[in-house]
Amino acid sequence: MSLKDLLVVLDVEGKQAPAQRFALSLAQQVDAHLTAAGLAVQYVAPVSFGGEYPYDLMEQAMEQSRAALEEGFTRLRTEAPEDVTTEFVMIEAVSGLANVRLGDLARHFDMTVIGQDKDSDTGDDNGFIVAALFGSARPVFVVPYIHKGPAKLEHAVVAWDGGLVAARALAAAMPLLERAQRVDVVTIPPSGEPVDDLPGFNITRHLARHGVRAQLRQLPPADNVSEALLSYAVQSGADYLVMGAYGHSRLREFMLGGATREMLGSMTVPVLMAH
């Protein structure tokens, strides 16, 4: 599979700017079309609200959101390299449904690029990311809010535990891994479990058949897997990390698994996730 159709999220406050620059660079490198989705959210007054419903104020707020998103797309289109084609899609929905609509839209693209929520220390508030991850069955490239510059794809770290979501994440990342100069497959056994086997051996052999030279790295057992992965990624100078995303709930409002939540709260390098 190749990456030819990418989606990036626009927001009213401009918090997604690092992700947008990343997405433009990624689209240029993989020769992909880039669609920008703007979310105009209509907030509904609570049931306890007293007095006449402020329809005029609500519509005025929506108009301001639409205008801000259109201006944001104009800036993105201005910054786009000449060989990157772009288009704009507006999502208008009441509060609580906008993220669902984003998840539905993301199903129609090869990958979605979204910025980490700057105000979330735990990862619980990354609504755009959760919606795209669990609502689309497509991979999501999450860009830290501290990220600067274009997408770098030369050195990848793949988190591997032999599980289903790890396999999905690796498959989603394959078009990028085939372009990388260095790929580290990292395994981290849980604390208290034996470390005799090498669960990444077969997957490195599989990668080699795709022309990807991957080195297997087995780290010491760790209680906090996301912290260990990030530490290795930083120390090794990795450009991005690949990992599966876990959820604990089958409801639409997904609860994130511990490692996923911690990664979204403390990430320092871009992370390609799949569920």
C-alpha positions in Angstrom: 0.0 0.0 0.0 1.2 3.5 -0.7 0.2 6.7 1.0 -1.6 8.9 -1.6 -4.4 10.5 0.3 -3.8 12.2 3.6 -6.0 14.1 6.0 -4.9 16.8 8.4 -7.0 18.6 11.1 -7.5 22.4 11.3 -8.7 24.1 14.4 -10.0 27.5 15.3 -7.2 28.3 17.8 -4.3 27.3 15.6 -3.0 24.6 18.0 -2.7 22.2 15.0 0.0 24.4 13.3 2.9 22.0 14.0 0.9 19.0 12.7 -0.1 21.0 9.5 3.5 21.8 8.7 4.4 18.1 9.3 1.5 17.0 7.1 2.5 19.3 4.2 6.1 17.9 4.3 4.9 14.3 4.6 2.5 14.8 1.6 5.4 16.2 -0.5 7.7 13.3 0.4 5.3 10.6 -0.4 3.6 12.4 -3.3 0.2 12.5 -1.7 -2.9 14.7 -1.9 -3.6 16.6 1.4 -7.2 17.4 2.6 -7.6 19.7 5.5 -10.7 19.2 7.7 -12.0 22.1 9.7 -14.2 21.4 12.7 -16.8 24.1 13.4 -18.5 23.1 16.6 -21.9 24.4 17.6 -22.2 24.4 21.4 -25.6 23.7 22.8 -26.8 25.5 25.9 -27.4 23.1 28.9 -30.8 21.9 29.9 -30.5 24.1 33.0 -30.1 27.2 30.9 -32.8 29.8 31.8 -34.3 32.4 29.6 -34.6 32.8 25.9 -32.3 30.5 23.9 -29.4 32.6 22.4 -29.8 31.5 18.8 -28.2 34.7 17.4 -25.2 34.3 19.6 -24.8 30.7 18.7 -25.0 31.4 15.0 -22.6 34.3 15.3 -20.1 32.0 17.1 -20.4 29.4 14.3 -19.8 32.1 11.7 -16.7 33.2 13.4 -15.5 29.5 13.6 -16.1 29.0 9.9 -14.2 32.2 9.0 -11.3 31.3 11.2 -11.1 27.8 9.7 -11.2 29.1 6.2 -8.4 31.6 7.0 -6.4 28.7 8.5 -6.8 26.7 5.2 -5.8 29.8 3.2 -2.5 29.9 5.3 -2.0 26.2 4.8 -2.5 26.4 1.1 -0.1 29.3 0.9 2.6 27.3 2.8 2.0 24.2 0.7 4.9 23.3 -1.7 4.0 23.7 -5.4 3.8 19.9 -5.9 1.3 19.3 -3.1 -2.3 19.5 -4.0 -4.7 20.5 -1.2 -8.4 20.9 -0.6 -10.7 21.9 2.3 -13.6 20.1 4.0 -15.8 21.8 6.6 -17.3 19.6 9.4 -20.2 21.3 11.1 -21.7 19.5 14.1 -23.1 20.1 17.5 -20.8 19.7 20.5 -20.3 16.0 21.2 -20.8 14.9 17.6 -17.9 16.8 15.9 -15.3 14.2 16.9 -17.6 11.4 15.6 -17.9 13.1 12.3 -14.1 13.4 12.1 -13.8 9.7 12.7 -16.2 9.0 9.9 -14.4 11.3 7.5 -11.0 9.8 8.4 -12.1 6.4 7.0 -11.8 7.8 3.5 -8.1 8.5 3.8 -4.9 6.5 4.0 -3.7 8.3 7.1 -4.7 11.2 9.4 -2.2 13.7 10.8 -3.2 15.3 14.1 -1.4 17.4 16.7 -1.1 16.4 20.3 -3.3 18.4 22.7 -1.1 21.0 24.3 -3.2 21.2 27.4 -3.4 17.5 28.1 -0.9 16.0 30.6 -2.6 12.6 30.6 -3.7 12.1 27.0 -7.4 12.0 28.1 -8.3 15.2 26.3 -7.0 14.3 22.9 -10.5 14.0 21.4 -9.5 14.5 17.8 -6.9 11.7 18.1 -9.2 9.3 19.9 -12.0 9.9 17.3 -9.7 9.3 14.3 -8.0 6.3 15.9 -11.0 4.4 17.1 -13.6 5.7 14.6 -11.8 5.2 11.3 -9.8 1.9 11.4 -7.1 4.0 9.7 -3.6 5.0 11.1 -3.0 8.3 12.7 0.3 10.2 12.8 0.3 12.2 16.0 2.6 15.2 16.1 3.8 16.7 19.4 2.9 20.3 20.0 6.6 21.0 20.6 7.5 19.6 17.1 9.3 22.0 14.8 10.1 21.7 11.1 9.1 19.2 8.5 8.5 15.5 8.7 11.7 13.4 9.0 11.4 9.8 8.0 15.0 8.4 8.0 15.0 6.7 11.4 12.0 4.8 12.8 11.5 2.9 16.1 8.8 0.2 16.0 7.3 -0.9 19.3 6.7 -4.7 18.9 5.0 -7.1 21.3 3.7 -9.6 18.8 0.1 -8.5 19.4 -2.7 -7.6 17.0 -2.5 -3.8 17.3 1.3 -3.8 17.0 0.9 -5.8 13.7 -1.7 -3.3 12.4 0.6 -0.4 13.3 3.5 -2.0 11.5 1.5 -2.7 8.4 0.2 0.9 8.3 3.8 2.2 8.6 5.3 -0.1 6.0 5.2 2.5 3.2 7.3 4.8 5.4 9.5 2.1 6.8 10.5 1.1 3.3 11.9 4.6 2.8 13.8 4.7 6.1 17.6 4.3 6.4 17.3 2.8 9.9 14.6 0.9 11.6 14.8 -0.4 15.2 12.3 -3.0 16.3 12.0 -2.6 20.1 10.6 -5.2 22.4 10.1 -4.5 26.1 9.1 -7.5 28.3 6.8 -6.7 31.2 8.4 -6.6 34.7 8.6 -10.0 36.3 8.4 -12.0 33.1 11.2 -14.1 31.5 13.2 -12.5 28.7 14.4 -15.7 27.1 12.5 -15.4 23.8 12.9 -12.8 21.1 9.3 -11.9 20.0 10.6 -9.6 17.3 12.8 -12.1 15.4 10.1 -13.2 12.9 8.9 -9.7 12.2 12.4 -8.4 11.4 12.7 -11.3 8.9 9.4 -10.2 7.4 10.6 -6.6 7.1 13.8 -7.8 5.5 11.7 -9.4 2.7 10.3 -5.9 2.1 13.8 -4.5 1.8 13.7 -3.0 5.3 16.8 -3.5 7.3 15.6 -3.7 10.8 17.6 -4.2 13.9 16.0 -6.0 16.9 16.5 -4.2 20.2 15.3 -5.8 23.4 15.1 -3.4 26.3 15.1 -4.3 30.0 11.7 -5.1 31.6 9.8 -1.9 32.4 6.6 -1.0 34.3 6.1 2.1 32.2 6.4 1.0 28.6 5.6 4.3 27.0 8.3 6.0 29.1 10.8 3.4 28.1 9.9 3.7 24.4 10.2 7.4 24.4 13.5 7.3 26.3 14.9 4.9 23.7 13.6 7.0 20.8 15.2 10.2 22.1 18.5 8.5 23.0 18.8 6.8 19.6 17.9 10.0 17.7 14.7 8.5 16.1 12.6 10.6 13.8 9.4 8.9 14.7 7.9 6.0 16.7 5.4 3.3 15.5 3.1 1.7 18.0 -0.3 0.1 18.4 -3.1 2.1 20.2 -5.1 0.3 22.8 -8.6 1.0 24.0 -10.5 -0.5 27.0 -14.1 0.3 26.0 -16.3 -0.7 23.1 -18.4 2.4 23.6 -18.1 5.3 21.2 -16.4 7.3 23.9 -13.3 5.1 24.1 -11.2 4.8 27.2 -7.6 4.7 26.3 -5.3 1.9 27.4 -2.6 2.9 29.8 0.4 2.9 27.4 -1.6 4.8 24.8 -2.8 7.4 27.3 0.7 7.9 28.7 2.2 8.2 25.2 -0.3 10.9 24.2 0.4 12.8 27.4 4.2 12.8 27.3 5.3 12.2 23.6 8.3 14.1 22.4 8.6 12.6 18.9 5.9 12.0 16.3 4.1 8.7 16.8 2.3 6.7 14.1 -0.5 4.8 15.8 -3.0 2.3 14.6 -5.8 0.3 16.4 
